Amino acid sequence: MEYKFTMANFEEEVLNEELPVLVDFYADWCGPCKVMAPVVEQFAEEFEGRLKVGKCNIDNNMALAQKYRVLSIPTFIIFKDGKPSTTIIGTVSMDEFREKIEQELE
């Protein structure tokens, strides 16, 4: 299941979550974001119960994008214990992306 993260729910859904959380910072107009969307969707299913996966639209949540220094999109940040742990920027292969997630889940 893919979650939607916003300013209103970010603390509860991401920072206070016991599981690691993958946040996809994206925008609707972003071509590379659209390319990565099916990958993120697949990971939401593949890692369910081990990793919470969701999206944060930077156009609607600019303060979050600024706080986590999202300068280009897509930017993926894995949060562990309420803190950013791994950042992945741009389009990456599914295998490389999966490997980074697996490292966080060890």
Buried (B, 14 or more C-beta within 10 A) or exposed (E): EBBEBBEEEBEEBBEEBEBBBBBBBBBEEBEBBEEBBEBBBBBBEEBEEEBBBBBBBBEEBEEBBEEBEBEEBBBBBBBBEEEBBBBBBEEBEEEEBBEBBEEBEE
